[in-house]
Amino acid sequence: MKCFAVTTVLITLACFAPPALAQDLQTIFSGIAWGSPAEEARGLELLRQEGEESYYAKPDDFYSLGGVTCEKVVYGFYQNQFFAAFMKVKDEKEFKAVRAHLNERYGDARSQMRMDRTIYIWDYLDVKIKLKHYEDDPKAKLAFYYTPLSTKVNAARQATQTETVIKLDSGEDDEMTLDF
């Protein structure tokens, strides 16, 4: 009977424990520590280099949250330090599931309305999460930014008046465009 009670308590605790996403997000994303050099991340393939920014992907990589699996994660490095991860959400149903999950996990998002899109933003310690929903496209973009470095990227781009949209030619019909 004592074994049954202990097992029941452990199962109950496991059901209500917060997932690794919130626990680890402050220091790590998908196995890569924020601020770490690209060489420390296994299996990365360079997609694009532009100034002090470089963008990589891992073949067959994905990221899951809120019951949604986002394929094709792109990892951004600035001055060879990991600062961001980008991915697409493929349709309206998945967008709603991701937004609901992030609202539940991090509280209601603040939003910014633009002419052609709405940007939902959550802040979790040093990590900023953005979910961009476009009016004329069922897809959305999800990004995680490590703010100690992403603010440096934004400052460098403003100082050099560099374009904030980076197209990553993946050789596929569905090209990923990163806009900050």
Beta strands, then each sheet from edge to edge (+ up, - down):
strand 1: 28-29
strand 2: 32-33
strand 3: 45-50
strand 4: 53-57
strand 5: 62-65
strand 6: 68-71
strand 7: 74-78
strand 8: 81-89
strand 9: 110-113
strand 10: 117-124
strand 11: 127-134
strand 12: 140-146
strand 13: 165-168
strand 14: 176-179
sheet 1: 1+ 2-
sheet 2: 3+ 4- 7+ 8- 12+ 11- 10+ 9-
sheet 3: 5+ 6-
sheet 4: 13+ 14-
end
